[in-house]
Amino acid sequence: MSLTDPSDAAAADQGPSGTAPAPPPESGREAYRRQRQQAATSRRVSRATYAQLRAGIRDGSIVPEQRLHETDLVKTFAANRNAIRRALQMLARDGLIERHTRTGTMVTSSIVTFSATGVLPLDGAEELRVAELDQDVIPMPPALAVRMDSDSAQVLAYSQLGLFGDLPLYVRSGYAPRLATDPHFFDQVVESDRDLLPMEVAFRRLFGAGLGAVESAVEWAPAEASQCELLGVEPGSPLLMREMLLVDEHGRGREFSVTYFRGDRVSLSYEQEWPDAEAAAS
């Protein structure tokens, strides 16, 4: 039988002062791993904060001329000050905010949202202005004839610059098979752009038929020299390239367009209504 008091043994384990023993020293490799993990976590927090702030600018909950205070943002996003500052630096590189030592941080620009299958902004369409760049009649490219399922020998080609206020947002090139029924096509394009008609209304005005289908694809493309001059961006800046084919109610391809949107000022939205799961199952 042991005559040792259990409390004496516990005290011995804790050390002479009665405190818990010190943890073993951290090895160099463990310290390196810990620092890398902390850095990775900080970057993730910065990116998440940046994405949330950019989303706020896009949806209008954060508006131009609004001031952003670091202290408030730390509380709102539960992030440390360094992560907030990195997120603000990213927004400043996007040109959405300006940061000054004395006056602080202010939102200077907005993000305009277009439908991925439409031609007008979802909000503020009245601020859109379309400038005609050029119009021409050219031979129908074979690949385009196949894409549009057209036997027309010529195509009506036109280019446009879209501005939101004074800010250039996109460059659009459109191509429509030349038909005997559209001698005033270019004039009608100008009128539709001036009146900012919904796409289905403009389509009927231009082609004399109802809009039957829209095929759209979006991908990333770097800005080329000619686009840089029109859009006011640096070479290689990210653009959202949207190809769109409009088909009439009779199944004929009537217009094919390629639009280059500024990636720093435009977002494309696609909404799909899904049937009720229970109703679909029954």
Backbone hydrogen bonds, N-H to C=O, Kabsch-Sander energy under -0.5 kcal/mol:
donor,donor_aa,acceptor,acceptor_aa,energy
8,D,5,D,-1.2
9,A,5,D,-1.3
10,A,6,P,-2.2
11,A,7,S,-2.1
12,A,8,D,-1.9
13,D,9,A,-2.0
14,Q,10,A,-1.8
15,G,11,A,-1.0
15,G,12,A,-0.5
18,G,15,G,-1.5
31,A,27,S,-2.4
32,Y,28,G,-2.1
33,R,29,R,-2.4
34,R,30,E,-2.5
35,Q,31,A,-2.4
36,R,32,Y,-2.3
37,Q,33,R,-2.4
38,Q,34,R,-2.4
39,A,35,Q,-2.4
40,A,36,R,-2.5
41,T,37,Q,-2.4
42,S,38,Q,-2.4
43,R,39,A,-2.2
44,R,40,A,-2.2
45,V,41,T,-2.4
46,S,42,S,-2.2
47,R,43,R,-2.6
48,A,44,R,-2.5
49,T,45,V,-2.5
50,Y,46,S,-2.7
51,A,47,R,-2.6
52,Q,48,A,-2.2
53,L,49,T,-2.5
54,R,50,Y,-2.8
55,A,51,A,-2.2
56,G,52,Q,-1.9
57,I,53,L,-2.0
58,R,54,R,-2.3
59,D,55,A,-2.7
60,G,56,G,-0.7
61,S,56,G,-1.0
62,I,56,G,-2.1
65,E,107,V,-3.7
66,Q,63,V,-1.8
68,L,105,T,-2.3
69,H,67,R,-0.5
73,L,69,H,-2.3
74,V,70,E,-2.5
75,K,71,T,-1.4
76,T,72,D,-2.7
77,F,73,L,-2.6
78,A,74,V,-0.6
79,A,74,V,-1.1
84,I,80,N,-2.0
85,R,81,R,-2.5
86,R,82,N,-2.2
87,A,83,A,-2.2
88,L,84,I,-2.3
89,Q,85,R,-2.2
90,M,86,R,-1.9
91,L,87,A,-1.9
92,A,88,L,-2.3
93,R,89,Q,-2.1
94,D,90,M,-1.4
95,G,92,A,-1.1
96,L,91,L,-2.1
97,I,91,L,-0.7
98,E,106,M,-2.5
100,H,104,G,-2.2
104,G,100,H,-1.9
105,T,68,L,-0.7
106,M,98,E,-2.5
107,V,66,Q,-2.7
108,T,96,L,-2.7
109,S,96,L,-1.6
111,I,57,I,-0.7
112,V,265,R,-3.0
114,F,112,V,-0.5
114,F,267,S,-2.7
115,S,120,L,-0.8
116,A,269,S,-3.0
118,G,115,S,-1.5
122,L,113,T,-3.1
127,E,124,G,-2.0
128,L,125,A,-1.6
129,R,163,L,-2.9
131,A,129,R,-0.5
131,A,161,L,-2.9
133,L,159,S,-2.8
134,D,159,S,-1.2
136,D,157,A,-2.8
138,I,136,D,-0.5
138,I,155,V,-2.4
140,M,153,A,-2.3
145,A,141,P,-2.3
146,V,142,P,-2.0
147,R,143,A,-2.3
148,M,144,L,-2.4
149,D,145,A,-0.7
149,D,146,V,-0.5
150,S,145,A,-2.3
155,V,138,I,-2.9
156,L,176,A,-3.6
157,A,136,D,-3.1
157,A,155,V,-0.6
158,Y,174,G,-2.0
159,S,134,D,-2.4
160,Q,172,R,-2.7
161,L,131,A,-2.7
162,G,170,Y,-2.6
163,L,129,R,-3.2
164,F,167,L,-3.0
165,G,127,E,-2.3
165,G,163,L,-0.7
166,D,164,F,-0.6
167,L,164,F,-1.7
169,L,162,G,-3.4
170,Y,162,G,-1.5
171,V,260,Y,-1.7
172,R,160,Q,-2.6
173,S,258,V,-2.4
174,G,158,Y,-2.8
175,Y,256,F,-2.3
176,A,156,L,-2.1
178,R,154,Q,-2.5
182,D,179,L,-1.4
185,F,182,D,-1.3
188,Q,184,H,-2.0
189,V,185,F,-2.2
190,V,186,F,-2.1
191,E,187,D,-2.1
192,S,188,Q,-2.5
193,D,189,V,-2.4
194,R,190,V,-2.2
195,D,191,E,-2.4
196,L,192,S,-1.1
197,L,192,S,-1.2
201,V,198,P,-0.6
202,A,198,P,-2.7
203,F,199,M,-2.7
204,R,200,E,-1.5
205,R,201,V,-2.0
206,L,202,A,-2.4
207,F,203,F,-2.8
208,G,204,R,-2.1
212,G,247,V,-2.7
213,A,247,V,-2.0
215,E,245,L,-2.6
216,S,214,V,-0.5
217,A,243,E,-2.2
219,E,241,M,-2.3
221,A,239,L,-2.1
223,A,237,S,-2.0
228,C,224,E,-2.6
229,E,225,A,-1.9
230,L,226,S,-1.3
231,L,227,Q,-2.9
232,G,228,C,-2.0
233,V,228,C,-1.0
236,G,223,A,-2.4
237,S,234,E,-2.2
239,L,221,A,-2.4
240,L,261,F,-2.4
241,M,219,E,-3.1
241,M,239,L,-0.7
242,R,240,L,-0.6
242,R,259,T,-2.8
243,E,217,A,-2.6
243,E,241,M,-0.5
244,M,257,S,-2.5
245,L,215,E,-2.7
246,L,255,E,-2.9
247,V,213,A,-2.6
247,V,245,L,-0.5
248,D,252,R,-2.8
249,E,210,G,-2.0
251,G,248,D,-2.1
253,G,148,M,-1.1
254,R,246,L,-2.9
255,E,246,L,-1.4
256,F,175,Y,-2.6
257,S,244,M,-2.5
258,V,173,S,-2.5
259,T,242,R,-2.5
260,Y,171,V,-2.9
261,F,240,L,-2.8
261,F,259,T,-0.7
262,R,169,L,-2.5
263,G,238,P,-2.0
265,R,262,R,-0.9
266,V,262,R,-1.5
267,S,112,V,-2.2
269,S,114,F,-2.9
274,W,272,Q,-0.6
280,A,276,D,-2.8
281,A,277,A,-2.2
282,S,278,E,-1.7
